[in-house]
Amino acid sequence: MKRSDFRFTERLRVRWAEIDAQQIVFNGHYLMYVDTAVGGWWRALALPYADTMQGLAGDLYVRKSTLEYLGSARYDEQLDIGVRCSRIGSSSMTVVCAVFRGEELLVHGELVYVFADPATQTAKPIPAELRAVIEGFEAGEPVIEVRVGRWAELGEAAGAIRQAVFVDEQKIPAEMEWDAADESCLHAVAFNRFGRPLATGRLLEHVPGVAKIGRMAVVRSMRGGRIGREVLDALMREGRKQGFAEVLLHAQLSAAGFYTRAGFVQRGAAFEEAGIGHVEMVRAL
């Protein structure tokens, strides 16, 4: 079993509390590592787990878990946890997992889940649409589609995300969130394979030759993956098509690293906008 066998891996660092009297990771913690990585695997599928299961009127319950130990991890080491679905039956699915230190395989095993009615915990068939998403992901297919268009087409989806993130979560006053620019600028929305909107942003002219990207938002359960980056990339492609030479944005300080990794650089000092620290960032197109 190799790292290359897994399309998805999640990196974790061994914490002090996970070490036993032998100065190695206590065996039971590996199952926690795997379960944490499975949560990341669902994000990689672009499926908010709780909402997805509620929409499918079911849930996945662990029927069996097995691990085989080949080596030991120690405090402060970085581990990569591989997760992939190896089999989907009528009502059960098998997830293979592996813990790597670099290229060295330390632990491997599998989890068997049963899809069941949450009220009775009786097995029911795995929905065809869920099967298609999982099998498609493991085959290398994209799990999201970024659509670019006007407010008339995408406003309902974009507005729902912005309401949840900016108004409800960040407590930005509604009158500051909504403006006339929405009607005239270009919007991008990322949808998963179930058609659920997960991230959004918009592009408009700032001054001749310079575009401005704003209202970038990703639903809480999907943060930390690539969905926001795909929306950003789609907006920058549109900016190039429209002939802009540069793009700028006002990044919340907590998101500045995200934009730095996308090639943006800070310009000027930090400032406050809607009660939240921001910094202007720019990038050539």
Secondary structure, 3 states (H helix, E strand, C coil): CCHHHCCEEEEEECCHHHECCCCCECCCHHHHHHHHHHHHHHHHCCCCHHHHHHHCCCEEEEEEEEEEECCCCCCCCEEEEEEEEEEECCCEEEEEEEEEECCEEEEEEEEEEEEECCCCCCECCCCHHHHHHHHHHHCCCCCEEEEEECHHHHHHHHHHHHHHHHHHHCCCCHHHHCCCHHHHCEEEEEEECCCCEEEEEEEEEEECCEEEEEEEEECHHHCCCCHHHHHHHHHHHHHHHCCCCEEEEEEEHHHHHHHHHCCCEECCCCEEECCEEEEEEEEEC
